[in-house]
Amino acid sequence: MSKGTYQVFWTQTAQQDLRKIIAYISADSETQATKVYSAIKQKADNLQQMPLQGRIVPELSYYGILIYRELIYQPWRIIYRTEDNKVWVLAVIDSRRNVEDILLDRFV
């Protein structure tokens, strides 16, 4: 691993979130499900080079919690945090839901 490169890890919760999203989409369109899966995984993989590219999660920032960041792939929010040379993908959440309740339940 070269200097400036981070390893990206997916927590079980984030993997489960993504599996549920893909299962839901594939009920309508396998092609669309594959496209969304690839796009979300690619967004997360991009964190290897630029781990701080995402914004601090606004709903958590309000409570003074600044360690979580997010990338957006509409309508999904990819929530992650960095630690040393690692990026932990923690959740993939549909932004059309009440995201604040979900985040506070999981991260506070």
OpenMM code with the backbone's topology and positions (N, CA, C; nanometers):
from openmm import Vec3, app, unit

residues = "MET SER LYS GLY THR TYR GLN VAL PHE TRP THR GLN THR ALA GLN GLN ASP LEU ARG LYS ILE ILE ALA TYR ILE SER ALA ASP SER GLU THR GLN ALA THR LYS VAL TYR SER ALA ILE LYS GLN LYS ALA ASP ASN LEU GLN GLN MET PRO LEU GLN GLY ARG ILE VAL PRO GLU LEU SER TYR TYR GLY ILE LEU ILE TYR ARG GLU LEU ILE TYR GLN PRO TRP ARG ILE ILE TYR ARG THR GLU ASP ASN LYS VAL TRP VAL LEU ALA VAL ILE ASP SER ARG ARG ASN VAL GLU ASP ILE LEU LEU ASP ARG PHE VAL".split()
positions = [
    Vec3(0.0854, -0.1187, 0.0000),
    Vec3(0.0000, 0.0000, 0.0000),
    Vec3(0.0892, 0.1240, 0.0000),
    Vec3(0.0698, 0.2110, -0.0957),
    Vec3(0.1546, 0.3289, -0.1069),
    Vec3(0.1110, 0.4360, -0.0085),
    Vec3(0.2032, 0.5273, 0.0156),
    Vec3(0.1731, 0.6375, 0.1077),
    Vec3(0.0539, 0.7178, 0.0547),
    Vec3(-0.0359, 0.7536, 0.1427),
    Vec3(-0.1527, 0.8310, 0.1015),
    Vec3(-0.2684, 0.7439, 0.0561),
    Vec3(-0.2505, 0.6125, 0.0614),
    Vec3(-0.3580, 0.5220, 0.0230),
    Vec3(-0.4214, 0.4624, 0.1480),
    Vec3(-0.5505, 0.4664, 0.1513),
    Vec3(-0.6264, 0.4103, 0.2634),
    Vec3(-0.6890, 0.2787, 0.2200),
    Vec3(-0.7112, 0.1905, 0.3151),
    Vec3(-0.7874, 0.0689, 0.2888),
    Vec3(-0.9326, 0.0975, 0.3240),
    Vec3(-1.0237, 0.0497, 0.2393),
    Vec3(-1.1667, 0.0691, 0.2627),
    Vec3(-1.2261, -0.0630, 0.3106),
    Vec3(-1.2921, -0.0574, 0.4255),
    Vec3(-1.3580, -0.1744, 0.4832),
    Vec3(-1.5067, -0.1446, 0.4968),
    Vec3(-1.5882, -0.2456, 0.4731),
    Vec3(-1.7329, -0.2339, 0.4898),
    Vec3(-1.7724, -0.3089, 0.6159),
    Vec3(-1.8429, -0.2417, 0.7068),
    Vec3(-1.8948, -0.3099, 0.8256),
    Vec3(-2.0086, -0.4023, 0.7824),
    Vec3(-2.0420, -0.4963, 0.8693),
    Vec3(-2.1544, -0.5864, 0.8393),
    Vec3(-2.2839, -0.5080, 0.8200),
    Vec3(-2.3021, -0.4048, 0.8998),
    Vec3(-2.4232, -0.3232, 0.8893),
    Vec3(-2.4314, -0.2566, 0.7524),
    Vec3(-2.3210, -0.1995, 0.7065),
    Vec3(-2.3198, -0.1338, 0.5755),
    Vec3(-2.3424, -0.2351, 0.4638),
    Vec3(-2.2813, -0.3524, 0.4756),
    Vec3(-2.3026, -0.4567, 0.3750),
    Vec3(-2.4494, -0.4977, 0.3703),
    Vec3(-2.5097, -0.5085, 0.4879),
    Vec3(-2.6513, -0.5449, 0.4960),
    Vec3(-2.7386, -0.4349, 0.4346),
    Vec3(-2.7061, -0.3093, 0.4644),
    Vec3(-2.7789, -0.1969, 0.4037),
    Vec3(-2.7749, -0.2074, 0.2511),
    Vec3(-2.6544, -0.2300, 0.1977),
    Vec3(-2.6386, -0.2355, 0.0529),
    Vec3(-2.7130, -0.3554, -0.0061),
    Vec3(-2.7056, -0.4695, 0.0601),
    Vec3(-2.7785, -0.5882, 0.0115),
    Vec3(-2.9288, -0.5611, 0.0045),
    Vec3(-2.9830, -0.4943, 0.1056),
    Vec3(-3.1268, -0.4641, 0.1074),
    Vec3(-3.1637, -0.3687, -0.0066),
    Vec3(-3.0814, -0.2690, -0.0289),
    Vec3(-3.1059, -0.1725, -0.1369),
    Vec3(-3.1064, -0.2443, -0.2715),
    Vec3(-3.0054, -0.3277, -0.2941),
    Vec3(-2.9923, -0.3969, -0.4223),
    Vec3(-3.1072, -0.4964, -0.4417),
    Vec3(-3.1453, -0.5663, -0.3362),
    Vec3(-3.2580, -0.6606, -0.3458),
    Vec3(-3.3864, -0.5873, -0.3821),
    Vec3(-3.4073, -0.4716, -0.3209),
    Vec3(-3.5272, -0.3927, -0.3481),
    Vec3(-3.5299, -0.3466, -0.4937),
    Vec3(-3.4175, -0.2939, -0.5423),
    Vec3(-3.4106, -0.2437, -0.6795),
    Vec3(-3.4221, -0.3582, -0.7798),
    Vec3(-3.3591, -0.4720, -0.7503),
    Vec3(-3.3581, -0.5829, -0.8462),
    Vec3(-3.4965, -0.6435, -0.8669),
    Vec3(-3.5862, -0.6200, -0.7716),
    Vec3(-3.7244, -0.6661, -0.7904),
    Vec3(-3.7871, -0.5999, -0.9123),
    Vec3(-3.7432, -0.4777, -0.9430),
    Vec3(-3.7926, -0.4054, -1.0606),
    Vec3(-3.6994, -0.4202, -1.1801),
    Vec3(-3.5669, -0.4139, -1.1528),
    Vec3(-3.4713, -0.4132, -1.2638),
    Vec3(-3.3343, -0.4636, -1.2196),
    Vec3(-3.2962, -0.5789, -1.2718),
    Vec3(-3.1627, -0.6331, -1.2428),
    Vec3(-3.0546, -0.5381, -1.2942),
    Vec3(-3.0787, -0.4816, -1.4107),
    Vec3(-2.9814, -0.3916, -1.4719),
    Vec3(-2.9580, -0.2689, -1.3845),
    Vec3(-3.0660, -0.2089, -1.3378),
    Vec3(-3.0552, -0.0911, -1.2511),
    Vec3(-2.9884, -0.1274, -1.1189),
    Vec3(-3.0210, -0.2449, -1.0652),
    Vec3(-2.9598, -0.2887, -0.9391),
    Vec3(-2.8089, -0.3030, -0.9547),
    Vec3(-2.7654, -0.3609, -1.0649),
    Vec3(-2.6219, -0.3766, -1.0918),
    Vec3(-2.5548, -0.2407, -1.1048),
    Vec3(-2.6209, -0.1489, -1.1735),
    Vec3(-2.5667, -0.0139, -1.1923),
    Vec3(-2.5501, 0.0584, -1.0575),
    Vec3(-2.6525, 0.0512, -0.9732),
    Vec3(-2.6485, 0.1174, -0.8421),
    Vec3(-2.5407, 0.0537, -0.7536),
    Vec3(-2.5352, -0.0784, -0.7524),
    Vec3(-2.4341, -0.1492, -0.6729),
    Vec3(-2.2937, -0.1045, -0.7132),
    Vec3(-2.2665, -0.1053, -0.8430),
    Vec3(-2.1341, -0.0659, -0.8926),
    Vec3(-2.1012, 0.0788, -0.8580),
    Vec3(-2.1999, 0.1658, -0.8718),
    Vec3(-2.1768, 0.3085, -0.8450),
    Vec3(-2.1480, 0.3330, -0.6966),
    Vec3(-2.2225, 0.2680, -0.6088),
    Vec3(-2.2008, 0.2859, -0.4644),
    Vec3(-2.0650, 0.2296, -0.4246),
    Vec3(-2.0319, 0.1108, -0.4749),
    Vec3(-1.9015, 0.0507, -0.4435),
    Vec3(-1.7874, 0.1379, -0.4958),
    Vec3(-1.8044, 0.1948, -0.6157),
    Vec3(-1.6999, 0.2800, -0.6730),
    Vec3(-1.6820, 0.4069, -0.5902),
    Vec3(-1.7933, 0.4663, -0.5478),
    Vec3(-1.7847, 0.5864, -0.4622),
    Vec3(-1.7029, 0.5555, -0.3377),
    Vec3(-1.7322, 0.4418, -0.2747),
    Vec3(-1.6596, 0.4030, -0.1535),
    Vec3(-1.5130, 0.3743, -0.1856),
    Vec3(-1.4868, 0.3064, -0.2965),
    Vec3(-1.3481, 0.2760, -0.3345),
    Vec3(-1.2666, 0.4027, -0.3585),
    Vec3(-1.3320, 0.5080, -0.4059),
    Vec3(-1.2620, 0.6358, -0.4288),
    Vec3(-1.2049, 0.6936, -0.3000),
    Vec3(-1.2566, 0.6489, -0.1862),
    Vec3(-1.2074, 0.6973, -0.0570),
    Vec3(-1.0648, 0.6505, -0.0297),
    Vec3(-1.0163, 0.5510, -0.1032),
    Vec3(-0.8780, 0.5044, -0.0875),
    Vec3(-0.7800, 0.6195, -0.1099),
    Vec3(-0.8110, 0.7041, -0.2062),
    Vec3(-0.7214, 0.8137, -0.2415),
    Vec3(-0.7583, 0.9451, -0.1735),
    Vec3(-0.8870, 0.9677, -0.1531),
    Vec3(-0.9319, 1.0949, -0.0949),
    Vec3(-1.0331, 1.0684, 0.0162),
    Vec3(-0.9858, 1.0221, 0.1317),
    Vec3(-1.0785, 0.9811, 0.2376),
    Vec3(-1.1571, 1.0950, 0.3013),
    Vec3(-1.1122, 1.2167, 0.2859),
    Vec3(-1.1839, 1.3289, 0.3490),
    Vec3(-1.2711, 1.4048, 0.2501),
    Vec3(-1.2974, 1.3451, 0.1335),
    Vec3(-1.3761, 1.4143, 0.0314),
    Vec3(-1.5214, 1.4353, 0.0715),
    Vec3(-1.5742, 1.3484, 0.1559),
    Vec3(-1.7138, 1.3621, 0.1956),
    Vec3(-1.7329, 1.4705, 0.2996),
    Vec3(-1.8547, 1.5209, 0.3054),
    Vec3(-1.8854, 1.6231, 0.4068),
    Vec3(-1.9119, 1.5567, 0.5410),
    Vec3(-1.8965, 1.6342, 0.6470),
    Vec3(-1.9348, 1.5869, 0.7798),
    Vec3(-2.0869, 1.5733, 0.7806),
    Vec3(-2.1366, 1.4652, 0.8395),
    Vec3(-2.2810, 1.4382, 0.8393),
    Vec3(-2.3525, 1.5492, 0.9171),
    Vec3(-2.4353, 1.6299, 0.8484),
    Vec3(-2.4954, 1.7473, 0.9132),
    Vec3(-2.5810, 1.7147, 1.0350),
    Vec3(-2.6603, 1.6073, 1.0287),
    Vec3(-2.7483, 1.5741, 1.1415),
    Vec3(-2.6685, 1.5402, 1.2667),
    Vec3(-2.5498, 1.4817, 1.2498),
    Vec3(-2.4663, 1.4485, 1.3651),
    Vec3(-2.3820, 1.5683, 1.4078),
    Vec3(-2.3414, 1.6489, 1.3122),
    Vec3(-2.2644, 1.7704, 1.3407),
    Vec3(-2.3419, 1.8616, 1.4369),
    Vec3(-2.4726, 1.8652, 1.4192),
    Vec3(-2.5596, 1.9449, 1.5051),
    Vec3(-2.5410, 1.9068, 1.6519),
    Vec3(-2.5109, 1.7790, 1.6776),
    Vec3(-2.4893, 1.7298, 1.8138),
    Vec3(-2.3420, 1.7299, 1.8532),
    Vec3(-2.2585, 1.7939, 1.7716),
    Vec3(-2.1161, 1.8025, 1.8024),
    Vec3(-2.0379, 1.6765, 1.7666),
    Vec3(-2.0979, 1.5878, 1.6901),
    Vec3(-2.0310, 1.4642, 1.6485),
    Vec3(-1.9731, 1.4879, 1.5091),
    Vec3(-1.8422, 1.4972, 1.5021),
    Vec3(-1.7777, 1.5396, 1.3783),
    Vec3(-1.6921, 1.4311, 1.3126),
    Vec3(-1.6971, 1.3089, 1.3633),
    Vec3(-1.6085, 1.2044, 1.3109),
    Vec3(-1.6684, 1.1280, 1.1929),
    Vec3(-1.7948, 1.1499, 1.1641),
    Vec3(-1.8600, 1.0776, 1.0553),
    Vec3(-1.8743, 1.1674, 0.9331),
    Vec3(-1.8457, 1.1086, 0.8181),
    Vec3(-1.8576, 1.1802, 0.6912),
    Vec3(-1.9518, 1.1030, 0.6005),
    Vec3(-1.9904, 1.1670, 0.4911),
    Vec3(-2.0783, 1.0987, 0.3976),
    Vec3(-2.0491, 1.1392, 0.2539),
    Vec3(-2.0748, 1.0446, 0.1667),
    Vec3(-2.0773, 1.0674, 0.0231),
    Vec3(-2.2214, 1.0475, -0.0211),
    Vec3(-2.2598, 1.1192, -0.1230),
    Vec3(-2.3967, 1.1100, -0.1721),
    Vec3(-2.3957, 1.0438, -0.3097),
    Vec3(-2.4770, 0.9434, -0.3246),
    Vec3(-2.5128, 0.8887, -0.4559),
    Vec3(-2.6642, 0.8824, -0.4522),
    Vec3(-2.7283, 0.9871, -0.5037),
    Vec3(-2.8719, 1.0082, -0.4860),
    Vec3(-2.9520, 0.8834, -0.5164),
    Vec3(-3.0442, 0.8473, -0.4314),
    Vec3(-3.0835, 0.9137, -0.3075),
    Vec3(-3.0117, 0.8568, -0.1838),
    Vec3(-2.9014, 0.7850, -0.2051),
    Vec3(-2.8359, 0.7185, -0.0923),
    Vec3(-2.7213, 0.7990, -0.0355),
    Vec3(-2.7036, 0.7824, 0.0934),
    Vec3(-2.5947, 0.8471, 0.1662),
    Vec3(-2.5037, 0.7369, 0.2191),
    Vec3(-2.3778, 0.7439, 0.1835),
    Vec3(-2.2782, 0.6460, 0.2261),
    Vec3(-2.2054, 0.7078, 0.3453),
    Vec3(-2.2303, 0.6555, 0.4640),
    Vec3(-2.1751, 0.7108, 0.5876),
    Vec3(-2.0467, 0.6349, 0.6214),
    Vec3(-1.9416, 0.7103, 0.6538),
    Vec3(-1.8140, 0.6459, 0.6852),
    Vec3(-1.7351, 0.7279, 0.7853),
    Vec3(-1.6278, 0.6669, 0.8356),
    Vec3(-1.5331, 0.7390, 0.9200),
    Vec3(-1.3932, 0.6905, 0.8867),
    Vec3(-1.2957, 0.7747, 0.9130),
    Vec3(-1.1570, 0.7368, 0.8890),
    Vec3(-1.0890, 0.7110, 1.0232),
    Vec3(-0.9915, 0.6217, 1.0183),
    Vec3(-0.9157, 0.5884, 1.1383),
    Vec3(-0.7788, 0.5408, 1.0910),
    Vec3(-0.6741, 0.6136, 1.1287),
    Vec3(-0.5392, 0.5847, 1.0802),
    Vec3(-0.5420, 0.5809, 0.9276),
    Vec3(-0.5020, 0.4696, 0.8671),
    Vec3(-0.5036, 0.4612, 0.7206),
    Vec3(-0.6185, 0.3729, 0.6724),
    Vec3(-0.7276, 0.3735, 0.7496),
    Vec3(-0.8444, 0.2927, 0.7155),
    Vec3(-0.9679, 0.3806, 0.7012),
    Vec3(-1.0550, 0.3388, 0.6125),
    Vec3(-1.1867, 0.3997, 0.5981),
    Vec3(-1.2876, 0.2900, 0.6292),
    Vec3(-1.3785, 0.3180, 0.7205),
    Vec3(-1.4828, 0.2237, 0.7578),
    Vec3(-1.6157, 0.2731, 0.7024),
    Vec3(-1.6711, 0.2005, 0.6062),
    Vec3(-1.8049, 0.2321, 0.5566),
    Vec3(-1.9022, 0.1734, 0.6583),
    Vec3(-1.9838, 0.2601, 0.7170),
    Vec3(-2.0680, 0.2216, 0.8304),
    Vec3(-2.2142, 0.2009, 0.7951),
    Vec3(-2.2609, 0.2704, 0.6917),
    Vec3(-2.4031, 0.2619, 0.6580),
    Vec3(-2.4267, 0.3151, 0.5175),
    Vec3(-2.5304, 0.2629, 0.4555),
    Vec3(-2.5813, 0.3188, 0.3302),
    Vec3(-2.7297, 0.3401, 0.3543),
    Vec3(-2.7698, 0.4660, 0.3566),
    Vec3(-2.9048, 0.5022, 0.4008),
    Vec3(-2.9778, 0.5765, 0.2898),
    Vec3(-3.1031, 0.5430, 0.2717),
    Vec3(-3.1881, 0.6123, 0.1756),
    Vec3(-3.2241, 0.7487, 0.2348),
    Vec3(-3.1840, 0.8543, 0.1673),
    Vec3(-3.2049, 0.9897, 0.2216),
    Vec3(-3.3517, 1.0310, 0.2207),
    Vec3(-3.4373, 0.9525, 0.1573),
    Vec3(-3.5807, 0.9858, 0.1588),
    Vec3(-3.6468, 0.9429, 0.2889),
    Vec3(-3.5748, 0.8647, 0.3690),
    Vec3(-3.6263, 0.8238, 0.5004),
    Vec3(-3.5878, 0.9286, 0.6047),
    Vec3(-3.6364, 0.9109, 0.7281),
    Vec3(-3.5993, 1.0031, 0.8348),
    Vec3(-3.4573, 0.9685, 0.8794),
    Vec3(-3.3621, 1.0293, 0.8110),
    Vec3(-3.2214, 0.9954, 0.8294),
    Vec3(-3.1727, 1.0300, 0.9705),
    Vec3(-3.2195, 1.1390, 1.0252),
    Vec3(-3.1725, 1.1802, 1.1582),
    Vec3(-3.2005, 1.0726, 1.2628),
    Vec3(-3.3207, 1.0170, 1.2615),
    Vec3(-3.3529, 0.9116, 1.3587),
    Vec3(-3.2635, 0.7891, 1.3397),
    Vec3(-3.2422, 0.7502, 1.2141),
    Vec3(-3.1583, 0.6338, 1.1851),
    Vec3(-3.0162, 0.6580, 1.2357),
    Vec3(-2.9629, 0.7748, 1.2042),
    Vec3(-2.8248, 0.8054, 1.2434),
    Vec3(-2.8100, 0.8121, 1.3945),
    Vec3(-2.9006, 0.8782, 1.4610),
    Vec3(-2.8915, 0.8904, 1.6061),
    Vec3(-2.9053, 0.7538, 1.6720),
    Vec3(-2.9895, 0.6687, 1.6150),
    Vec3(-3.0061, 0.5344, 1.6698),
    Vec3(-2.8785, 0.4520, 1.6536),
    Vec3(-2.8108, 0.4661, 1.5406),
    Vec3(-2.6927, 0.3847, 1.5126),
    Vec3(-2.5640, 0.4403, 1.5712),
    Vec3(-2.5480, 0.5722, 1.5741),
    Vec3(-2.4169, 0.6300, 1.6021),
    Vec3(-2.4043, 0.7095, 1.7314),
    Vec3(-2.5130, 0.7242, 1.8046),
    Vec3(-2.5046, 0.8036, 1.9280),
    Vec3(-2.5314, 0.7144, 2.0467),
] * unit.nanometer
topology = app.Topology()
chain = topology.addChain("A")
for resn in residues:
    res = topology.addResidue(resn, chain)
    for name in ("N", "CA", "C"):
        topology.addAtom(name, app.Element.getBySymbol(name[0]), res)
